[in-house]
Amino acid sequence: MRIAYLDCFSGVSGDMFLGALVDAGVSPALLERTVGALGVEARLEITKVKRSGIAATKVDVYAHGEKDRPRDAAGAPSSVSKDLAAHADSHGRAEEPTPAHSPALADRTQPTPGAGHRHRGLAEIKRIIGCAAISEAARQTALEIFDSLGAAEATIHGIDIECVHFHEVGAIDAMVDIVCAAVGAEALGVEEIICSPLNLGGGTVVCAHGRLPVPALATVELLKGAPVYSSGIEAELVTPTGAAIVKALATRFAPFPEMQIEKAGYGAGSRDFPGHPNLLRLTIGEGALALAAKTAMETITVLEANLDDLNPQVCGYVMDRLLAEGALDAFLMPVQMKKNRPGMLLTVLSKPEGAAKLTQLIFSETTTLGVRRRDEQRQALTRGWVNVRTPWGEVRMKVASLNGAVTNFAPEYEDCRRIASQHHIALKTVMQEATRQYLNAAVSG
């Protein structure tokens, strides 16, 4: 099984991730074509640099002819910093604009008079990504990353996600980072990306709301549940864009995995810290045959509640809410309860860190007076995605494997449902065709 490992010993940002991709062998031309596919005024500058004497690749994004520059942990702004709503996305940059720059705050629904650039709403950004000539899988990944950024900003500012607006220049910079990250990660051809704990940095930054500590507010929101630490570097090492990319692409956080190393790539941050290589390392190789069996064990939390007086109309709504709030699975089973009353047993599978929120939801949405909770070990097959092309569009196939051998595969229901609805054809026809195309590719491959 081909895997990749992200060593975030100096944090992660969008430009560092792109640099690591290129250094590990992803074609610069692919990323440049991806920028062109967005149809925005942007370009990439890819150079070889050194950080603490180690050779690495630096990727800079020029939006409207401007390039981001870092700011120090004390908050001294660069001369041309670009603001992404309440977030700037180059390594070592603050999360919000300083008063001296265009005040593109996320809680404003219209551009500020006199601002240097227009603003883009989340819907417009998603439309641009939706129209880009990239694979459907990369498109969905990019949209997921931007959704998580928007949700984090909306939570911080206490507004609806659709009210989040991004500064024009920063929005372009982030779109390039995010879409290129999605396309480049797909080009790696790995089944799994694993990530180390994240070095957040330290110190403070000055933003529109005053001096705030590192990590940035959006970074904290995005990295809930992830292992983090600070090595004492007085700088912002993990940016919101970097956090969102890792959150979407990494399947898990773990120490360096058992693997046969094929190659490694180094992406450089904007600054060169004395005695600390400001790099992101991406290592690629074949996982050991025993890797799946060793690492597929995970702890999950099981929540249960007996329901004997809940309106059946509410059951479907509760199930949808539980899944939307992060439940791994949820199901109902008929049971015979005390006094011979028919009832339902609600069972919810959750990540341990999300169990408290789901328990609260069960109490608020059902009539139960108690929720049982226990932790169990679950062994799961390694899962990944493969795109297949049908006459009506691309469909993602979910592929499960054990020790590198495929054991199960199935077309993604939502992709097939969308195609069936758009082209007015039977859902089963789309699913059968996607399966046929997958099997043909497997045989020919």
N, C-alpha and C positions, 0 to 999 in steps of 0.2 A: 504494500500500500504506500503510495507516494504521499508524503506529508511535508508541511513547511512549519518552521518554528520562528516566531517573532521574539527576539531578545530586546526588551524595552528597558535596558539598563540606564538609558538616558532619555526615557520617555518616548513619545511618539507624536508626530504631527502629520498632516496631509502630505507636505512636501518631502518629509523624511521617508514616508512609506513609498512614495513614487520613486525616490532615489534608490531605495533598497530593491524595488522591483526591477528597475533598469540594471542595476549592478548585478542582480542575480540572473540576468539574461532576457528579461522582457524587452521586446523591440522598442526602441525610442520612436520609430516610425509609427508603430501601433498607437502609442499614446498621442503622438502629433495628429494622427488621423482622427482619433477620438475627440480631441479639442476642436478640430475642424467640423466634426459631425454635430457639435453643439450649436454652431452658427452664432457664436458670440465673439466679441472683440477681445481675443486672448491668444497668447502663444506661450510655448514652453522654451526655457533656456536650460539645457542640460550640460553640465560641466563636471570635470574631475577635480576634486579638491582633497585636502588632507585635514584631518581633525586629530590633534595630538600625535601627528606623524603617521596616521593610518589613512591609506588611500580610500576614497569613497566617492559616490556619485551625488551631486547636488542638483536638484530640480527646482527651478524657480518659475513661477507663473507670472506673466505680465498681463494685466488686465487694463484695457484702455491706456496702454503704454506705461503703466506704473507697476513697480515691483515692491512687494512688501519688504519691510526691514524690521528686525526684532526690536523690542524695547526691553530695558533691563527690569529686574525684579522690583526696583524702587519706583518704577512707573514713568521714567523719563521717556517721552514718546520719540519715535523716529520721525524724520521729516516727511515721510510719505506713507505712513501707516494706513492700511485699508481696513475699514470697519465692516464686519459682517453682523448686521443687527447688533445684538449685545454680545458680539463674538468676533474676534479676529483669529485667523487660522494658520498663521505661519509659526514655526517653532520658536518659542521664547517670546511670544507676543501676548498682550493682555486681551482679556475676553470682551472688553467693552471700550468704546471710543472715549478719548479724553475730551474735555470741553473745548479744547483748541481745534478739534477736527469736526467733520460733518456729524451732527448728532443723529445718527441713524438708529434710534432706539427701537427695540422690538415692540414697545407698547404704543407706538404711533402708527396709525393706519394710513396716514397721508405723508408725503414728503414734507420735510421742514422747509419753509421758505428760505431761500438763499443757500440751500445745501448744494454742494458741488456736483452731486450726481443724483439721478432718480433712484427710487426704491423699487424692489421687486417683492411681490407677495409670494407665499409658499406655493399657491396654485399656479402662478406663472412659471416659477422655477420647475415645478413638476411637469408642466406642459412642455417646456424646452427639453427636459430629459426624455419625456415620453416620445418626442418627435425625432430624437437623435438616432442615427443609423448605427445602432449597436445591438448586440444580442439581447434577447428577451431576459435571460437570466441576469446579465449585467445591469440591464435597465431596472429590474426589480430590486437588485441589491442597492443600486444608487438611490432609488426612491425610498427604500427602507432607511438608509443612512440619513437622508435629508429629513424624513419624517421624525426620526429620533432627535435630530438637532432642533427641529421646530417644536417638538413636544417639550424638550428641555427648556427652551427659551420661554415657551408659553407658561410652563409651571413657575419659572423664576419670576416672571412679571405678572402672574395672576390673570392672564388673558386667554382667550380662545386661540387655538393653534392657527386658525385661519386669519387672525389679526396680526400674526407675526410677519413683519416686513424686514427685508434685508437691504442694506446699502448696496447700490448697483455694483460698485467695484468689488466689494467683499463677496457679494453673491456670485459673481463670475469666478473669482478666485476659488471659492468653495466648490462650485459646480465642477470646475476643472479637476480639482483635487479628488473629489468624491467619485465622479464618473470615471476618471482615469484609474482610480484605485479599484473600482469594480471590474473594469475591463482588464486591467493588468493582473488582478488576482485570478480571474478566470483563465488568463493566458498561461499562468503558472502550471496548470494541469495537475493540481494536487487534489487529493480527496479530503484533506483536512488541514486547517490552519490552527495551530496551537499557539498560545501566547503566554509569555512570562508574566509574573507580577509587574505592575507598572510603577516606575519611579516618577513621582509627581513633581519633584522639585520643592521649592519653598520660597519664602519671602513674601512680599506684597506687590500689588500692582495698583495703579491709580486708574479709575474708570469714571464714568459719568456719575456714579453714585458715591464717589469718594475712594479712599484707600481700602482695598479688600485683600484678604490673604490668598495666596496660591494654595491649592488649585482654584481655577476659575469656577464661578457658580455653575455654569453649564456643564463643566467637566465633572463636578461632584454629582450632579443629577444623572449624567449619562453612565457613570461608573458604579452606580449602586449595585452591590453584590459582587464586584470584582476585587481581587486582592491588590492592594496598593501600598506604597511606602514612600518615604523620602530619604534620600542619601545625604541631604544637607546642602545640596546645590541651591544657591539663592537665585532661582530663575524658574519660570514656568516651563516645565518639561513636557507635560501632556496638555495639548490644546483640545478644545471641544471637538474640532474636526477629527483629530487623531483618535480621540476617545470613541467617537461615533463609528469610525471605520473599524476599529478593533472590535467594538461591540457587535457589529454586523457580521464580520468575517471570521472571527475566532470561534471555534466550537467549544473551547474550554481554556482555562488558565491552569498551567502546570509547570513543573520544572522541566529542564531539557529532556525531551523524550528519547527513548531507545530507538536509534535509527542508524542507517548506513549513509553517511553524509555524501551527497553528490556535489553540491556547490553552496556558496554563501555569498550574499550581497550586502553592501553597507550603504545606507542612505544617510546623508549628512544633514545636520541641523544648520541653522544660519550662523551660529556663533561657535567659536573655538575656545572652550573652557580650559584653563590651565590645569593639567593633571587629570582631566576627565574627558575621554573621547566622546564628543557630542554626536553619537551615531545610533542608528537603528540597524540591528543585524537581522537578516532574513536567511535562514538556513533551510535547504531543501534536500530531501533524500528519501530513501526507502525505509519505511518503518519495519522493525523486526517482526517476524511471523507471529511471535507471541504477544505483540503489542496490543492487538485488539482484545485478547483475553485478559490482559493485565490492566488495561485502562478503561474497559467498557463498564466496569463496576462503578456505580455511583449511588450516592445516598439520596433518596427521595422521601418526602413526607406524605403520609396518607391521612386524609381527613375524612371522617365518616359522620353521618347524622341520620337518625331514623325520623321519618316524616309520616304522620298518619292523619294530618288535618290540613294539608296544603292543597290549595286549589290546583288541579292538574294543568290549568291554563298557565300557571306561573312557572311550572317545572321547566318548560322549554326556555323561557326567558332567563331563569337562573343558570341553566347550563350554558347559554350563550354568554352571559356576563362572566361566569367563572373562566371560560376559555379566553375571553377577550382580556381578562385581567392577569393572564399568565399561567393558568393551570395547564399542566402537561396533558392531563386527560380528566374527564368527568363523566360519570355514568350513573344511571338509576336502575335499581333492581327491585322487583316486587317482593315483599316480605309479609309474613303473617305476624302481627305484633300482639302485645298483651291484650286480654279481653277479646281475642279473636278478631281484632280489627285489621283489615288489609291496609298496608302502608307501603312506603318506598324507602329503600336504603340508598342514600346519596353518598357516593364515593368520589373523592377528588384527589388526584395525584399532583403534587406540587414540588418545586424546588424548595429546600428548607428555608431560604431567605424570603420566599414569597408566601409562606404558610400563614403568617399572622394576618396579612391583608385579605387572603382568601377566607380565613376563618371569620373575620369581621363581615365580609360580604355574605357568608352563609347565615350569620345571625341576623343581618339587616334585611335579607331578601326572603328568608323562609320562616316557618313557625317553630323551628326546633328550639329546644331549651338547652341543648348541649352538643358539643362537637368533640368527637374522639380524635386523638392525634397520636401518631406513632411514626418513627423513622424506620425505613426498610432499605435494603440493598437491592438495586436493580442492575441487571446486566443487559446491555443493549448492543445491538449490532451497529457497526460503523455505517453511517448514512451519508450520502452525498447526492449531488444533482448532475444529471446529464441532459443536455438539450437535444431534442430531435426535431426535424423539420417535417411538417405535414403539408399537404396542398393548401391548407388554410392558415398556416402560421406555425410558430415554434411552440413546442410543449415541453415542459420540464418533466423528466422522469426521476422519481425518487428511487435510488438504488441502495440496497443494503448489502453489506458484505461481511464475511467472517474470515479473518486471516487472509485477506486479499481476494477471496473467492466470492463472487456475487451469489447471494442466496435468494434475494427477493427484489422485485422491481415493480413499479406501478406508475402510470401517468398521473400527474398532478391534477386533481379534480377541478380546482378553480381555473386552471388554464383551459382545460377541456370544456368546462361549462361556458366560459367566455367565448370561445371559438364557436361552439354550437349555437349560442345565442346570436352572435354576430352574423353567422353564415346560414342560419336557419336549417341546420342539419341535426340529425339525431346525435345525442350525447354519446351513445354507445359506439357510433360510427367513428367519432373523433378519438375515443379511447382505444378502439381496436386498431385504428391507423397508427396512432402514436406507438402502441406496443409493437406493431409490425415493423415500423421504421427502426425502433430500438433493437429488435432482434436481428434485423438485416445488418445494422451497423456492427453489432456484436460478432456476427458470423464473419463479415468481411474484414473486421479488425483483427 
